Each structure stands twice: as structure tokens, then as C-alpha cells.
Amino acid sequence: MPKNKMRTRKSAAKRMEYTGTGKIKFRSNFNSHLLTRKSSTRKRNLQMAKILSPDLAAGVKTMLPYGQ
């Protein structure tokens, strides 16, 4: 067993995943409660998965080194 084994951040692995092309997909926030005051269009758009911007993706790739 190597001493410098890279470990996956489990909190990030539960919230994000890689797409087939290597981008990082995540679920939008603001969609769990207080939904009665939000419009149907807004709630529908919040349900869709989002793609992480490339400048933030570099940091997330260190948290998910093995493509979780």
C-alpha cells in the first residue's frame, strides 16, 4: 500500500459526479423547502442538473481524483 494514496472526499462524491465527457455535474440548491412561494418555472429549472464552471472544476477534480 503506498503511503501517498489519494483519497476521495466523500462529501463531494455524494454531491457531484463526472459526465461522460469529463465535466462535473451537480444538483442545484434552493430546491428543498419553501417551494410554495417559488413559481413553477423556477422550480422546474432548479430540478435540472447543472455543469460546474471550468475554473471551479479544477478544485473539485482534486476532491474526486478517481472519477467518482
N, C-alpha and C positions, 0 to 999 in steps of 0.2 A: 504494500500500500504506500503510495507516495505521500510525502509529508506536506506538499503544497497542493493538495487536492482542492479543486474549486467546488464550492457548494452553491446550490441553488437557494435563493431567498424564497422561502415557501410562501410568504405573504404576497410577493409579486407573482408567483406561479399560479396562485388562486385567482388573481385579478386580470392577468394578461396572458396572451398566447400568440405564437407566431402564426402568420398566414403561410400559404404555400410559397409565396414569393419572398418571404423573409421579413415582411413588415410586421409590426406589432399591433395587435387588435386588443381593444379594451372596451368595457361596458361603460356607458355614460352614467354620470351621477345625477342627482336631483330627481330620481325616479322611484323612490321607495315609500314616501309618505307625503302628506299634504297634496294629494293629487286632485282634490275636488276643485281647487282654485285654478288649476292649470287647464289650458284648452286641450281639446282632443288632438289638434295638430302638433302641439308642443309635446304632449305625452307620446305620440306616435314617433316623433323624431328622436325622443330620448331613448326609445326602445332599441334603436339601431346601434350596432356596434360601430365604434369609431377607430380610425387608424391614428396611431401616435405620430407626432411630428418627428422628422428626422433628427432634429437637434436634441430632443429628449430621448430618442430611441437608443442613442449610444450609451447612456447611463443605465437603461433598462437591460440592455444586452449583457452588461456585466452582472446584473442580478439573475439573469436567465442564461447561463453560459451553455447549456446543453439543449436549448430549443424546447423547453417545456411546453 
